[in-house]
Amino acid sequence: MKRGEVWTVAGGSDYSGKPRPAVIVQDDLFSDTASATICVMTTTILAASLTRITIEPSSANGLQARSQVMADKISTVPRARLGYRIEVLSAADMN
């Protein structure tokens, strides 16, 4: 798992109880730890540009709909809670 990859996650926090996409935000230097720091994503779009980063769907990122990374809902979860890799966000999306 690497920074910028989008994975499914469930049960990581109150905000990811149902399976949903989440982006890995921790540095790749910590890829051997038992947990991963993530931001869950949602298709409920809010006008909150400081805490919700909007990502448009593309064949490169594998998203099916316009989504927002919920930077205000950052959490750390056991890697066992990550399901499958969807795709990876571009460097521009990660900045």
Secondary structure, 3 states (H helix, E strand, C coil): CCCCEEEEECCCCCCCCCCEEEEECCCHHHCCCCEEEEEEEECCCCCCCCCEEEECCCCCCCCCCCEEEEEEEEEEEEHHHEEEEEEECCHHHHC
